[in-house]
Amino acid sequence: MVEVGFIVFLFYSNLLMGEFTRANGRGKSFVFAFEDIFSVTNLVIAVISGVLGYFIFNYFRERL
């Protein structure tokens, strides 16, 4: 569970950094980026990525 949470954290931190490097317009605030990032679609993508990443790392951990 910790590994999945860490992957989800990395996903959302990457989205947050992308929000501020992609469009640095006036009025662009942390609250605006927060509302833009945390949507149901992004949550589903983050959870699926976290679970897939866990299984991939677990596979390599067992192989090595």
Secondary structure, DSSP 4 states (H G I P E B T S, - for coil): -HHHHHHHHHHHHHHHHHHHHH---TT--HHHHHHHH--HHHHHHHHHHHHHHHHHHHHHHHH-
